[in-house]
Amino acid sequence: MSAFFFKSLSVLFFVLMGTCIKILGDRVPLFEVVFFRNFFALIPIILVIYKNKLKLSKINQYPLHLMRAVFGICAMSLFFLSLRHVNLVEMQTISFSSVFFISILSIFFLQEVIGIRRIIAIMFGFLGVVIILNPSINIFSNYSLLPLIASLFLSFAVICLKKILTTNNNFLSIFIFTFFCSLISLGFYNSSWIIPSSQDLLLLMLTGIFGFIAQFFLTKSFQLADASVLAPFEFSSLIWSYFIGYFLFNEIVTFRVYIGALIIVLSVSYIFYRESILKKKIAVGINKQF
């Protein structure tokens, strides 16, 4: 199987995970959704670790793992909340801004150097975000900002991951991240949590399973090709989101979102193009360690 095939499957399953969360709506409290998403993902992760005889004693940098989980919970919660109020295409498009945030944060936390061309691409990309958010008219709402803020938290989580993977196995890192996220989200337990209906419980199980499958295929794709080579396939999420949003949720994508999406896609593509030219590796940071 090629890296492109694995990457495409990864993108599809991430979109399917988001679709399940959108179908759930607000029937299940937010942090209960976050808990079950991580809890149900733990089971197949543990099976993979057992099958490959990976030793948990090999895990180190626990404070960094915990910090990543905190950032991850913040990002996950905001992404999930945005799915209740923002259409799929808009959410997916704005989430690409994490690439811009990662580039900026890498300067301060990873001592990476970015050139003027990349800076211009980042500024151009944020222009696309502003066009989508459209703050000048009344339709603009706080919900539109949720995926943008989530992308910032996701970027911090990716920066932590880049440091973690210098001394940790990838699957063990996924395990400890998911484990910590389960514990943290369980800490938000209160009287509003419910016993889900059989249909909602199935959707919650699917969010965890789809999330694991997406992460598994993402890891497989990165083992076969660099992130910069695979980056264009991330944009297939817009195609899946468009059709699922249109046929399942009757969502209509406005011309403004098309223009903003085009600008963001061009900016992200150029950033990864420059990275491939310079032979540097960058963590993709789009949906997903989740």
Backbone as CSV, one residue per row, in Angstrom:
resi,resn,N_x,N_y,N_z,CA_x,CA_y,CA_z,C_x,C_y,C_z
1,MET,0.845,-1.190,0.000,0.000,0.000,0.000,0.889,1.252,0.000
2,SER,0.481,2.290,-0.702,1.286,3.499,-0.776,0.966,4.434,0.380
3,ALA,1.906,5.353,0.634,1.708,6.350,1.684,0.497,7.224,1.381
4,PHE,0.279,7.501,0.090,-0.841,8.359,-0.302,-2.186,7.696,0.026
5,PHE,-2.238,6.379,-0.154,-3.464,5.640,0.153,-3.749,5.693,1.651
6,PHE,-2.718,5.454,2.472,-2.893,5.493,3.923,-3.292,6.893,4.387
7,LYS,-2.664,7.904,3.808,-2.983,9.283,4.177,-4.432,9.613,3.822
8,SER,-4.870,9.194,2.658,-6.250,9.456,2.226,-7.255,8.782,3.156
9,LEU,-6.954,7.540,3.564,-7.829,6.843,4.506,-7.857,7.557,5.854
10,SER,-6.690,8.032,6.281,-6.609,8.757,7.545,-7.517,9.983,7.530
11,VAL,-7.438,10.751,6.458,-8.265,11.959,6.324,-9.750,11.601,6.355
12,LEU,-10.117,10.550,5.630,-11.517,10.126,5.572,-12.043,9.759,6.955
13,PHE,-11.262,8.992,7.717,-11.741,8.557,9.029,-11.793,9.706,10.033
14,PHE,-10.894,10.695,9.885,-10.997,11.877,10.740,-12.296,12.628,10.455
15,VAL,-12.659,12.726,9.177,-13.913,13.396,8.806,-15.112,12.600,9.321
16,LEU,-15.044,11.272,9.225,-16.133,10.426,9.732,-16.283,10.570,11.245
17,MET,-15.159,10.719,11.937,-15.212,10.952,13.378,-15.950,12.256,13.671
18,GLY,-15.589,13.309,12.942,-16.270,14.589,13.118,-17.745,14.513,12.779
19,THR,-18.072,13.697,11.779,-19.475,13.520,11.388,-20.285,12.898,12.524
20,CYS,-19.713,11.894,13.179,-20.397,11.260,14.315,-20.650,12.273,15.431
21,ILE,-19.653,13.115,15.689,-19.796,14.122,16.746,-20.866,15.143,16.372
22,LYS,-20.923,15.497,15.104,-21.936,16.452,14.645,-23.342,15.849,14.746
23,ILE,-23.459,14.568,14.442,-24.761,13.892,14.568,-25.209,13.864,16.031
24,LEU,-24.248,13.658,16.935,-24.575,13.642,18.362,-25.158,14.976,18.814
25,GLY,-24.653,16.066,18.233,-25.137,17.392,18.604,-24.901,17.666,20.075
26,ASP,-25.908,18.234,20.735,-25.764,18.544,22.158,-26.540,17.559,23.035
27,ARG,-26.850,16.387,22.488,-27.582,15.382,23.273,-26.718,14.823,24.402
28,VAL,-25.403,14.825,24.188,-24.462,14.342,25.198,-23.568,15.513,25.597
29,PRO,-23.355,15.759,26.903,-22.498,16.862,27.341,-21.116,16.804,26.695
30,LEU,-20.548,17.981,26.455,-19.306,18.098,25.685,-18.175,17.236,26.239
31,PHE,-17.876,17.380,27.532,-16.728,16.656,28.081,-17.007,15.158,28.223
32,GLU,-18.268,14.788,28.250,-18.602,13.365,28.215,-18.264,12.794,26.839
33,VAL,-18.521,13.579,25.791,-18.138,13.166,24.431,-16.626,13.026,24.334
34,VAL,-15.901,14.012,24.884,-14.431,13.973,24.856,-13.922,12.736,25.591
35,PHE,-14.534,12.437,26.742,-14.107,11.264,27.509,-14.292,9.977,26.709
36,PHE,-15.498,9.770,26.177,-15.772,8.528,25.454,-14.960,8.428,24.173
37,ARG,-14.688,9.562,23.529,-13.861,9.533,22.319,-12.483,8.949,22.636
38,ASN,-11.915,9.349,23.787,-10.592,8.863,24.169,-10.656,7.469,24.785
39,PHE,-11.673,7.224,25.594,-11.800,5.923,26.257,-11.928,4.792,25.244
40,PHE,-12.800,4.963,24.259,-13.010,3.900,23.271,-11.819,3.762,22.320
41,ALA,-10.996,4.799,22.216,-9.786,4.698,21.393,-8.680,3.948,22.128
42,LEU,-8.745,3.954,23.460,-7.706,3.292,24.254,-7.656,1.792,24.004
43,ILE,-8.811,1.179,23.799,-8.877,-0.283,23.670,-8.051,-0.794,22.487
44,PRO,-8.270,-0.309,21.256,-7.430,-0.788,20.147,-5.970,-0.374,20.284
45,ILE,-5.721,0.787,20.915,-4.331,1.220,21.115,-3.597,0.226,22.010
46,ILE,-4.246,-0.191,23.090,-3.644,-1.167,24.002,-3.387,-2.490,23.283
47,LEU,-4.306,-2.907,22.426,-4.125,-4.148,21.660,-2.910,-4.056,20.741
48,VAL,-2.717,-2.902,20.096,-1.558,-2.708,19.212,-0.268,-2.753,20.023
49,ILE,-0.270,-2.108,21.178,0.916,-2.101,22.036,1.246,-3.521,22.494
50,TYR,0.211,-4.280,22.877,0.415,-5.662,23.329,0.942,-6.534,22.192
51,LYS,0.349,-6.382,21.006,0.751,-7.198,19.860,2.201,-6.942,19.475
52,ASN,2.618,-5.683,19.553,3.984,-5.317,19.159,4.972,-5.370,20.316
53,LYS,4.466,-5.827,21.478,5.322,-5.997,22.664,6.074,-4.711,23.019
54,LEU,5.360,-3.598,22.937,5.955,-2.315,23.318,5.914,-2.180,24.837
55,LYS,6.989,-1.688,25.424,7.090,-1.598,26.879,6.744,-0.190,27.355
56,LEU,5.773,-0.122,28.272,5.362,1.177,28.807,6.488,1.839,29.589
57,SER,7.436,1.024,30.065,8.570,1.578,30.818,9.460,2.454,29.939
58,LYS,9.290,2.329,28.621,10.090,3.126,27.687,9.580,4.568,27.575
59,ILE,8.392,4.815,28.122,7.837,6.170,28.048,8.611,7.090,28.986
60,ASN,8.990,8.263,28.489,9.651,9.258,29.332,9.061,10.638,29.042
61,GLN,9.612,11.650,29.654,9.144,13.036,29.520,7.656,13.172,29.895
62,TYR,7.290,12.591,31.023,5.876,12.617,31.436,5.291,14.025,31.561
63,PRO,6.035,15.006,32.103,5.469,16.363,32.167,5.097,16.909,30.789
64,LEU,5.919,16.589,29.783,5.637,17.054,28.426,4.417,16.329,27.849
65,HIS,4.291,15.045,28.172,3.101,14.285,27.747,1.836,14.893,28.358
66,LEU,1.929,15.240,29.643,0.775,15.825,30.327,0.426,17.188,29.737
67,MET,1.451,17.988,29.451,1.221,19.300,28.843,0.554,19.151,27.480
68,ARG,1.024,18.169,26.716,0.418,17.922,25.403,-1.048,17.527,25.553
69,ALA,-1.341,16.704,26.556,-2.722,16.269,26.778,-3.620,17.443,27.160
70,VAL,-3.110,18.367,27.966,-3.897,19.544,28.358,-4.224,20.389,27.131
71,PHE,-3.200,20.653,26.312,-3.443,21.398,25.070,-4.403,20.618,24.160
72,GLY,-4.209,19.304,24.131,-5.051,18.462,23.284,-6.511,18.484,23.714
73,ILE,-6.753,18.438,25.029,-8.124,18.495,25.546,-8.779,19.823,25.172
74,CYS,-8.025,20.908,25.303,-8.559,22.228,24.942,-8.933,22.260,23.460
75,ALA,-8.026,21.768,22.614,-8.284,21.760,21.169,-9.465,20.859,20.830
76,MET,-9.468,19.663,21.412,-10.519,18.690,21.129,-11.888,19.239,21.521
77,SER,-11.961,19.825,22.713,-13.235,20.350,23.210,-13.764,21.455,22.306
78,LEU,-12.881,22.356,21.889,-13.308,23.471,21.042,-13.690,22.998,19.643
79,PHE,-12.934,22.044,19.102,-13.294,21.480,17.790,-14.663,20.800,17.861
80,PHE,-14.870,20.008,18.916,-16.140,19.289,19.057,-17.298,20.268,19.249
81,LEU,-17.061,21.324,20.035,-18.104,22.328,20.249,-18.423,23.062,18.951
82,SER,-17.382,23.353,18.168,-17.600,24.070,16.905,-18.430,23.233,15.931
83,LEU,-18.288,21.909,16.011,-19.050,21.036,15.113,-20.555,21.130,15.361
84,ARG,-20.937,21.587,16.544,-22.360,21.750,16.846,-22.939,23.013,16.211
85,HIS,-22.059,23.957,15.842,-22.552,25.270,15.417,-22.019,25.732,14.063
86,VAL,-20.917,25.131,13.595,-20.278,25.568,12.348,-20.352,24.422,11.346
87,ASN,-20.542,24.726,10.064,-20.637,23.634,9.090,-19.287,22.950,8.889
88,LEU,-19.329,21.743,8.382,-18.139,20.890,8.297,-17.025,21.512,7.468
89,VAL,-17.363,22.041,6.294,-16.339,22.608,5.409,-15.652,23.794,6.072
90,GLU,-16.445,24.663,6.694,-15.877,25.842,7.346,-14.947,25.441,8.481
91,MET,-15.372,24.465,9.290,-14.544,24.006,10.396,-13.242,23.393,9.899
92,GLN,-13.329,22.527,8.878,-12.138,21.888,8.325,-11.177,22.919,7.751
93,THR,-11.720,23.910,7.045,-10.874,24.913,6.407,-10.131,25.746,7.437
94,ILE,-10.851,26.229,8.442,-10.214,27.059,9.466,-9.185,26.257,10.250
95,SER,-9.416,24.948,10.406,-8.466,24.114,11.153,-7.104,24.048,10.472
96,PHE,-7.056,24.316,9.161,-5.772,24.334,8.463,-4.865,25.451,8.966
97,SER,-5.436,26.423,9.674,-4.629,27.525,10.203,-3.618,27.031,11.227
98,SER,-3.790,25.807,11.723,-2.808,25.250,12.661,-1.420,25.193,12.037
99,VAL,-1.348,25.027,10.717,-0.051,25.018,10.027,0.643,26.363,10.202
100,PHE,-0.125,27.447,10.137,0.448,28.778,10.309,0.917,28.974,11.747
101,PHE,0.092,28.544,12.702,0.463,28.679,14.109,1.712,27.859,14.432
102,ILE,1.790,26.641,13.889,2.951,25.784,14.146,4.227,26.437,13.630
103,SER,4.154,27.030,12.448,5.321,27.702,11.874,5.790,28.830,12.784
104,ILE,4.837,29.588,13.323,5.184,30.710,14.205,5.745,30.203,15.529
105,LEU,5.080,29.228,16.137,5.518,28.702,17.432,6.867,27.999,17.336
106,SER,7.156,27.401,16.174,8.434,26.695,15.988,9.620,27.642,16.110
107,ILE,9.403,28.904,15.798,10.477,29.899,15.916,10.898,30.030,17.374
108,PHE,9.919,30.065,18.276,10.188,30.338,19.686,10.506,29.083,20.492
109,PHE,9.891,27.952,20.143,10.041,26.754,20.970,10.960,25.691,20.368
110,LEU,11.170,25.729,19.063,12.027,24.736,18.408,13.226,25.375,17.718
111,GLN,13.350,26.702,17.881,14.457,27.459,17.288,14.576,27.262,15.773
112,GLU,13.432,27.079,15.116,13.435,26.967,13.664,13.455,28.365,13.046
113,VAL,14.045,28.453,11.879,14.133,29.729,11.167,13.200,29.684,9.966
114,ILE,12.365,30.696,9.813,11.492,30.753,8.642,11.839,31.990,7.824
115,GLY,11.798,31.835,6.524,12.169,32.919,5.623,11.013,33.858,5.330
116,ILE,11.323,34.922,4.607,10.335,35.940,4.286,9.194,35.372,3.443
117,ARG,9.498,34.410,2.563,8.449,33.835,1.717,7.407,33.103,2.556
118,ARG,7.893,32.390,3.544,6.974,31.649,4.396,6.153,32.599,5.268
119,ILE,6.789,33.681,5.702,6.072,34.686,6.492,4.935,35.293,5.676
120,ILE,5.225,35.601,4.413,4.195,36.160,3.528,3.066,35.148,3.323
121,ALA,3.438,33.865,3.159,2.424,32.814,2.977,1.529,32.702,4.210
122,ILE,2.128,32.835,5.399,1.354,32.776,6.643,0.374,33.943,6.721
123,MET,0.862,35.146,6.397,-0.002,36.331,6.420,-1.139,36.187,5.406
124,PHE,-0.805,35.663,4.240,-1.801,35.443,3.190,-2.847,34.431,3.663
125,GLY,-2.368,33.390,4.363,-3.276,32.370,4.876,-4.241,32.920,5.909
126,PHE,-3.735,33.758,6.814,-4.611,34.351,7.820,-5.632,35.298,7.191
127,LEU,-5.269,35.885,6.052,-6.241,36.689,5.310,-7.430,35.817,4.896
128,GLY,-7.126,34.587,4.461,-8.188,33.644,4.109,-9.083,33.325,5.296
129,VAL,-8.460,33.195,6.480,-9.238,32.930,7.695,-10.178,34.093,7.991
130,VAL,-9.653,35.318,7.864,-10.467,36.513,8.120,-11.650,36.578,7.152
131,ILE,-11.404,36.231,5.894,-12.490,36.243,4.900,-13.589,35.260,5.295
132,ILE,-13.200,34.087,5.775,-14.196,33.089,6.194,-14.959,33.564,7.426
133,LEU,-14.228,34.133,8.406,-14.877,34.601,9.629,-15.787,35.795,9.364
134,ASN,-15.402,36.636,8.393,-16.234,37.771,7.966,-16.721,38.612,9.151
135,PRO,-15.787,39.240,9.895,-16.170,39.960,11.114,-16.931,41.259,10.875
136,SER,-17.078,41.682,9.626,-17.678,42.987,9.351,-19.199,42.965,9.295
137,ILE,-19.811,41.758,9.312,-21.273,41.708,9.219,-21.866,40.939,10.390
138,ASN,-23.162,41.013,10.508,-23.838,40.476,11.686,-23.788,38.960,11.792
139,ILE,-23.531,38.257,10.651,-23.517,36.793,10.708,-22.352,36.295,11.560
140,PHE,-21.327,37.169,11.694,-20.145,36.777,12.456,-20.562,36.406,13.886
141,SER,-20.147,35.267,14.353,-20.496,34.835,15.705,-19.269,34.275,16.398
142,ASN,-19.348,34.197,17.712,-18.233,33.650,18.485,-17.949,32.204,18.111
143,TYR,-18.965,31.494,17.659,-18.769,30.096,17.279,-17.790,29.962,16.124
144,SER,-17.737,30.955,15.248,-16.818,30.905,14.113,-15.365,30.955,14.564
145,LEU,-15.141,31.512,15.755,-13.777,31.607,16.281,-13.310,30.302,16.923
146,LEU,-14.247,29.425,17.257,-13.893,28.199,17.982,-12.845,27.352,17.269
147,PRO,-13.022,27.030,15.964,-11.995,26.212,15.306,-10.655,26.923,15.183
148,LEU,-10.669,28.266,15.145,-9.410,29.014,15.075,-8.658,28.909,16.396
149,ILE,-9.364,29.112,17.508,-8.731,28.985,18.827,-8.298,27.538,19.061
150,ALA,-9.131,26.599,18.621,-8.781,25.177,18.747,-7.493,24.868,17.992
151,SER,-7.333,25.478,16.822,-6.126,25.259,16.012,-4.882,25.769,16.722
152,LEU,-5.032,26.854,17.483,-3.901,27.376,18.252,-3.499,26.378,19.333
153,PHE,-4.478,25.856,20.068,-4.169,24.846,21.088,-3.588,23.584,20.450
154,LEU,-4.120,23.199,19.303,-3.595,22.034,18.591,-2.135,22.244,18.220
155,SER,-1.797,23.455,17.839,-0.419,23.766,17.446,0.535,23.606,18.623
156,PHE,0.115,24.052,19.811,0.936,23.843,21.004,1.106,22.345,21.275
157,ALA,0.040,21.565,21.073,0.121,20.115,21.272,1.103,19.482,20.292
158,VAL,1.113,19.972,19.053,2.029,19.433,18.038,3.476,19.790,18.371
159,ILE,3.701,21.006,18.882,5.049,21.406,19.295,5.546,20.466,20.393
160,CYS,4.680,20.165,21.358,5.039,19.204,22.411,5.358,17.841,21.802
161,LEU,4.542,17.409,20.841,4.741,16.102,20.213,6.084,16.029,19.495
162,LYS,6.466,17.108,18.822,7.739,17.099,18.101,8.904,16.893,19.058
163,LYS,8.793,17.459,20.273,9.832,17.250,21.278,9.758,15.832,21.852
164,ILE,8.537,15.359,22.068,8.329,14.027,22.649,8.894,12.931,21.758
165,LEU,8.670,13.039,20.449,9.061,11.974,19.525,10.571,11.864,19.330
166,THR,11.323,12.792,19.894,12.782,12.667,19.812,13.289,11.539,20.712
167,THR,12.475,11.169,21.730,12.917,10.121,22.660,11.835,9.080,22.954
168,ASN,10.668,9.175,22.304,9.566,8.265,22.603,9.050,7.579,21.347
169,ASN,8.560,6.343,21.529,7.900,5.620,20.445,6.564,6.285,20.122
170,ASN,6.212,6.326,18.841,5.004,7.032,18.419,3.736,6.427,19.025
171,PHE,3.602,5.100,18.973,2.384,4.473,19.493,2.281,4.607,21.010
172,LEU,3.419,4.555,21.690,3.395,4.770,23.132,2.984,6.203,23.447
173,SER,3.397,7.134,22.595,3.016,8.537,22.770,1.516,8.716,22.568
174,ILE,0.974,8.006,21.574,-0.472,8.058,21.337,-1.222,7.477,22.539
175,PHE,-0.692,6.373,23.085,-1.332,5.743,24.242,-1.374,6.683,25.436
176,ILE,-0.224,7.251,25.798,-0.175,8.085,27.001,-0.993,9.358,26.812
177,PHE,-1.025,9.876,25.569,-1.851,11.049,25.270,-3.330,10.719,25.469
178,THR,-3.768,9.610,24.904,-5.175,9.210,25.002,-5.552,8.876,26.438
179,PHE,-4.620,8.253,27.159,-4.860,7.907,28.565,-5.022,9.166,29.406
180,PHE,-4.103,10.112,29.247,-4.190,11.369,29.996,-5.463,12.146,29.638
181,CYS,-5.807,12.154,28.351,-7.019,12.866,27.919,-8.270,12.243,28.537
182,SER,-8.272,10.920,28.660,-9.404,10.238,29.306,-9.523,10.665,30.764
183,LEU,-8.381,10.694,31.467,-8.393,11.072,32.881,-8.816,12.525,33.069
184,ILE,-8.244,13.410,32.251,-8.551,14.841,32.390,-10.027,15.109,32.118
185,SER,-10.542,14.534,31.040,-11.957,14.760,30.702,-12.882,14.152,31.750
186,LEU,-12.462,13.028,32.353,-13.263,12.412,33.417,-13.332,13.334,34.632
187,GLY,-12.305,14.163,34.790,-12.289,15.121,35.895,-13.383,16.172,35.788
188,PHE,-13.989,16.312,34.608,-15.080,17.270,34.409,-16.450,16.622,34.660
189,TYR,-16.429,15.411,35.203,-17.698,14.721,35.470,-18.559,15.544,36.427
190,ASN,-19.843,15.665,36.109,-20.796,16.340,36.993,-22.193,15.760,36.759
191,SER,-23.170,16.338,37.421,-24.531,15.791,37.388,-25.194,15.904,36.019
192,SER,-24.609,16.712,35.115,-25.215,16.859,33.783,-24.886,15.681,32.862
193,TRP,-23.877,14.870,33.260,-23.527,13.707,32.440,-24.698,12.720,32.464
194,ILE,-24.873,12.037,31.347,-26.030,11.159,31.196,-25.595,9.742,30.818
195,ILE,-26.535,8.820,30.926,-26.330,7.489,30.346,-26.821,7.573,28.902
196,PRO,-25.906,7.486,27.928,-26.308,7.675,26.527,-27.289,6.594,26.070
197,SER,-28.138,6.959,25.129,-29.015,5.971,24.501,-28.152,5.000,23.703
198,SER,-28.716,3.879,23.302,-27.950,2.882,22.545,-27.416,3.480,21.243
199,GLN,-28.217,4.346,20.601,-27.772,4.976,19.353,-26.612,5.929,19.611
200,ASP,-26.732,6.745,20.671,-25.667,7.696,20.984,-24.407,6.979,21.463
201,LEU,-24.589,5.883,22.194,-23.429,5.112,22.651,-22.674,4.537,21.458
202,LEU,-23.403,4.085,20.451,-22.770,3.583,19.231,-21.977,4.694,18.546
203,LEU,-22.550,5.883,18.477,-21.848,7.020,17.868,-20.591,7.369,18.661
204,LEU,-20.684,7.310,19.990,-19.521,7.593,20.837,-18.428,6.550,20.622
205,MET,-18.827,5.287,20.500,-17.855,4.227,20.214,-17.175,4.468,18.873
206,LEU,-17.962,4.870,17.889,-17.410,5.102,16.552,-16.439,6.273,16.544
207,THR,-16.695,7.303,17.362,-15.751,8.428,17.406,-14.379,7.951,17.873
208,GLY,-14.373,7.084,18.893,-13.101,6.559,19.376,-12.434,5.634,18.376
209,ILE,-13.212,4.736,17.778,-12.662,3.775,16.810,-12.180,4.485,15.549
210,PHE,-13.005,5.401,15.020,-12.598,6.148,13.828,-11.360,6.993,14.113
211,GLY,-11.313,7.586,15.315,-10.146,8.387,15.681,-8.880,7.554,15.719
212,PHE,-8.998,6.339,16.281,-7.832,5.445,16.322,-7.412,5.028,14.919
213,ILE,-8.375,4.611,14.095,-8.055,4.172,12.731,-7.383,5.296,11.949
214,ALA,-7.914,6.517,12.103,-7.332,7.667,11.406,-5.890,7.889,11.847
215,GLN,-5.652,7.808,13.167,-4.303,8.001,13.689,-3.373,6.876,13.235
216,PHE,-3.889,5.655,13.190,-3.088,4.506,12.759,-2.629,4.682,11.310
217,PHE,-3.558,5.038,10.424,-3.202,5.227,9.016,-2.299,6.447,8.823
218,LEU,-2.492,7.462,9.659,-1.618,8.637,9.581,-0.178,8.252,9.909
219,THR,-0.023,7.443,10.957,1.310,6.976,11.345,1.932,6.124,10.242
220,LYS,1.131,5.231,9.652,1.629,4.387,8.558,2.094,5.236,7.380
221,SER,1.329,6.278,7.058,1.693,7.119,5.913,2.998,7.858,6.173
222,PHE,3.199,8.318,7.423,4.421,9.050,7.754,5.646,8.134,7.773
223,GLN,5.414,6.831,7.954,6.529,5.883,7.906,7.032,5.677,6.482
224,LEU,6.184,6.011,5.506,6.510,5.763,4.096,6.858,7.025,3.313
225,ALA,6.478,8.191,3.842,6.747,9.437,3.111,6.773,10.606,4.082
226,ASP,7.458,11.688,3.686,7.538,12.882,4.514,6.188,13.598,4.573
227,ALA,5.993,14.337,5.662,4.748,15.085,5.839,4.521,16.080,4.711
228,SER,5.605,16.700,4.238,5.469,17.711,3.184,4.960,17.105,1.879
229,VAL,5.320,15.847,1.626,4.866,15.164,0.406,3.388,14.793,0.522
230,LEU,2.967,14.449,1.737,1.595,13.986,1.948,0.604,15.123,2.187
231,ALA,1.115,16.317,2.470,0.259,17.445,2.854,-0.901,17.710,1.905
232,PRO,-0.692,17.686,0.573,-1.823,17.987,-0.329,-3.030,17.074,-0.137
233,PHE,-2.798,15.839,0.326,-3.912,14.906,0.503,-4.792,15.304,1.686
234,GLU,-4.262,16.171,2.566,-5.068,16.659,3.678,-6.279,17.436,3.182
235,PHE,-6.118,18.062,2.020,-7.201,18.901,1.498,-8.389,18.080,0.995
236,SER,-8.199,16.763,0.875,-9.337,15.921,0.483,-10.426,15.945,1.552
237,SER,-10.056,16.391,2.767,-11.060,16.500,3.829,-12.145,17.504,3.457
238,LEU,-11.789,18.502,2.649,-12.779,19.488,2.209,-13.821,18.848,1.297
239,ILE,-13.358,17.923,0.456,-14.280,17.238,-0.461,-15.246,16.362,0.326
240,TRP,-14.689,15.536,1.248,-15.541,14.681,2.081,-16.511,15.530,2.900
241,SER,-15.998,16.617,3.485,-16.832,17.475,4.330,-17.954,18.121,3.532
242,TYR,-17.636,18.504,2.297,-18.650,19.151,1.462,-19.819,18.197,1.192
243,PHE,-19.507,16.985,0.753,-20.565,16.038,0.393,-21.340,15.555,1.618
244,ILE,-20.613,15.268,2.706,-21.301,14.831,3.925,-22.169,15.965,4.474
245,GLY,-21.609,17.178,4.493,-22.369,18.324,4.988,-23.608,18.597,4.161
246,TYR,-23.474,18.467,2.844,-24.594,18.774,1.944,-25.695,17.719,2.031
247,PHE,-25.308,16.455,1.948,-26.307,15.388,1.878,-26.840,14.961,3.250
248,LEU,-26.014,15.102,4.295,-26.441,14.624,5.610,-27.006,15.745,6.488
249,PHE,-26.438,16.955,6.342,-26.848,18.051,7.223,-27.459,19.239,6.474
250,ASN,-27.618,19.089,5.147,-28.190,20.169,4.324,-27.414,21.478,4.465
251,GLU,-26.095,21.377,4.584,-25.253,22.565,4.736,-24.933,23.173,3.370
252,ILE,-25.012,24.483,3.299,-24.695,25.208,2.075,-23.418,26.011,2.302
253,VAL,-22.430,25.824,1.446,-21.164,26.550,1.550,-21.286,27.852,0.773
254,THR,-20.994,28.966,1.428,-21.118,30.271,0.782,-19.903,30.570,-0.093
255,PHE,-20.068,31.516,-0.992,-18.975,31.929,-1.874,-17.801,32.466,-1.065
256,ARG,-18.104,33.160,0.025,-17.062,33.702,0.900,-16.168,32.586,1.432
257,VAL,-16.762,31.460,1.836,-15.985,30.334,2.361,-15.138,29.709,1.257
258,TYR,-15.682,29.627,0.036,-14.902,29.104,-1.094,-13.639,29.936,-1.310
259,ILE,-13.788,31.265,-1.305,-12.647,32.158,-1.531,-11.627,32.015,-0.407
260,GLY,-12.103,32.042,0.840,-11.201,31.888,1.981,-10.488,30.551,1.960
261,ALA,-11.221,29.491,1.609,-10.627,28.151,1.545,-9.541,28.087,0.481
262,LEU,-9.794,28.701,-0.675,-8.803,28.706,-1.752,-7.518,29.390,-1.299
263,ILE,-7.651,30.525,-0.620,-6.479,31.265,-0.139,-5.706,30.438,0.886
264,ILE,-6.419,29.816,1.819,-5.762,29.013,2.856,-5.067,27.797,2.250
265,VAL,-5.732,27.117,1.330,-5.145,25.939,0.678,-3.877,26.319,-0.077
266,LEU,-3.909,27.423,-0.796,-2.724,27.879,-1.530,-1.592,28.217,-0.568
267,SER,-1.918,28.871,0.540,-0.898,29.253,1.522,-0.260,28.032,2.170
268,VAL,-1.105,27.097,2.611,-0.594,25.879,3.244,0.249,25.075,2.255
269,SER,-0.216,24.975,1.025,0.522,24.229,-0.005,1.896,24.843,-0.230
270,TYR,1.952,26.167,-0.257,3.240,26.832,-0.491,4.188,26.615,0.687
271,ILE,3.642,26.664,1.904,4.480,26.436,3.081,5.106,25.045,3.036
272,PHE,4.321,24.042,2.704,4.859,22.685,2.619,5.791,22.522,1.425
273,TYR,5.521,23.243,0.363,6.423,23.220,-0.792,7.792,23.755,-0.392
274,ARG,7.802,24.875,0.345,9.076,25.440,0.802,9.786,24.480,1.751
275,GLU,9.008,23.793,2.591,9.607,22.836,3.514,10.268,21.680,2.764
276,SER,9.630,21.218,1.703,10.208,20.112,0.934,11.461,20.566,0.201
277,ILE,11.478,21.821,-0.237,12.659,22.361,-0.904,13.820,22.438,0.071
278,LEU,13.527,22.892,1.283,14.570,23.062,2.296,14.898,21.762,3.024
279,LYS,14.112,20.686,2.677,14.327,19.367,3.278,14.220,19.412,4.804
280,LYS,13.217,20.138,5.266,12.923,20.168,6.694,11.633,19.423,6.935
281,LYS,11.518,18.852,8.095,10.285,18.154,8.449,9.452,19.041,9.369
282,ILE,8.189,19.085,9.075,7.264,19.842,9.916,6.088,18.948,10.266
283,ALA,5.649,19.008,11.481,4.447,18.253,11.851,3.246,18.922,11.216
284,VAL,2.396,18.107,10.648,1.297,18.675,9.865,0.337,19.477,10.736
285,GLY,-0.059,18.948,11.855,-0.885,19.697,12.775,-2.334,19.894,12.376
286,ILE,-2.931,19.242,11.376,-4.313,19.405,10.939,-5.137,18.208,11.474
287,ASN,-6.234,18.380,12.494,-6.998,17.299,13.013,-6.234,16.112,13.195
288,LYS,-5.135,16.279,13.701,-4.962,15.292,14.285,-4.288,14.259,15.047
289,GLN,-3.923,14.724,16.188,-3.613,13.682,17.132,-4.915,13.245,17.771
290,PHE,-6.051,13.641,17.194,-7.316,13.408,17.858,-8.106,12.370,17.122
